[in-house]
Amino acid sequence: MSALIEKFKKEHSEIVAILKDVKKLGIHSEEGRSKLMSAKEYLLEHLREENEELYPVLRKNTKHNKNLKKDLEIFAIEPEYVSRVVLEFFDKYSEGTINKDFQINFESLFTALNARIRNEEEALYQEYEEIMKKMGGVS
């Protein structure tokens, strides 16, 4: 497995653990909100790296791989959508203002991130690994 994919999988585990901790602590508790807000930069950096290092390689190789093309068409909006959901959530709540939609928006964030992680790990990472092997190296 490439170093990049290992790194992303490790980060996925950490992100899921943070989100589960937040749910366990309670999204409305000071400790839960604090833990979530402290993860903002880590989460945004992870998404940025995937959007810049993973998806361009995959998109560039769709010409010769119909399965990959189909997978990326299915997930086409998803990477940008998840990034937007995350940014909007943190923009809205980073000042500490909590409204009645906070729980619903957190659940949307949690669901979107879990879906992205599952899609990447089940469908896209293996494709990336195969592309890198064909290119004669691993990143």
N, C-alpha and C positions, 0 to 999 in steps of 0.2 A: 504494500500500500504506500502511496506517495506521502511525503511529509505534509503536503498541503491538505490532503484528505484526512490524514490522521489528526492534524491540527483542527480541522473543521468538526470532525466527529467528537473530539474531546471538548471543544467549545459547545457543541450541541448538548452534550451531557451536562455541562456546567450550567447552561442556560435553562434547561429543563429543571435541573435541581433548584436553581434560584426561584423559578416560577412556582414550583411545588412548595418550596419553603414559604413563599409569599402567601400562597393559598392556605397553608397550614397555620401560619401566624395570623392570618386574617387580613384581607386587603384594606379593611377600615382601621386596623390597629396601627399605631404609630410605628411599631417595629416592622410590620409588613410593608407599609408604604416606604419607609426608610430603606429597607432592603431592595425594594423594587427600583426606587429612584437611584440608588447607588450603582445599579447594574446598567443604567442607561448607556453610558459611554462604551462599555464592553459590548453590549448588544448591538449598538449602532456600528461600531467598528467591525464586528463580525459580519454583519449584513453588507457593509461596504466592501469588505474583502471578497466575499462571495460574488457580489455583483460585478466586481472588477477582475477577479482572477479565475473564477469558475465559469460563469455564464458566457463570457466572450469566447472561451475555448470551445465550449459546447456548441454555441451558435455557428462558429466558423466551420464546424465539421458536420453540419446537417446535410450538405450536398450529397455526400456519399453514404449516408446512414439514415434510411427512412424511419427506422424505429426511434432514433434520437430526435429526428425532426418532429415526429408525432408527439413524443414526450414533451418536447419544448413547446409545441403548439398548445398542448393541454395546460402546461404550466406557464404559458407566455406572459400572462398578466400578473401571475402570482408573485414573482420576486419583487416587482415594483409595488404591487399592492401591499405586500407584507411590510416593506420598507416604509411606505406611506402610513400604514396603520400604526407602526411603531413610532414614527416621528410625530404624528398627530397626537398620539396618546401622551407622549412625554412633553410635547409642547403645551398641551392642555393642562397637565397635572404637575408639572415640575415646580410650579410656584407654591404648591401645597394646597391649592384650592380644590376641595373635594365636593362634588355635587352628586345628585341622585343617580347620574349615569355612570359614575366611577366604576361600580361593580360590573355593569354590563360591558363597558369599554375594556376593562381588564380581561373579562372572559373572551371578548373578541380578539384581543391581543394574544392571549394564551392559545386560543384555537388556531389563529393564523400562523403563529410561530410553530406550533406542533405540526400543522399540515405541511408547512414548508420543510421542516426538518425531515418528516417522514418521506416526502416526495424526493428530496435530495438523496437521502440515504438509501431508499429503495430503488430509485430509478436512475438517478443522474450520476452518482459518484462512480459507479462501475463503468459507465460510459466514459467518464473523464479518464479513469485509469487506463482503459483500452486505447483511448486517443493518445495518451502520453506514451504508452508502450510503442505504438506505431510510429510516433515521432522520434523514438529512440532515446527516450529519457523519462525520468520522473521528476516532477517538480517538488 
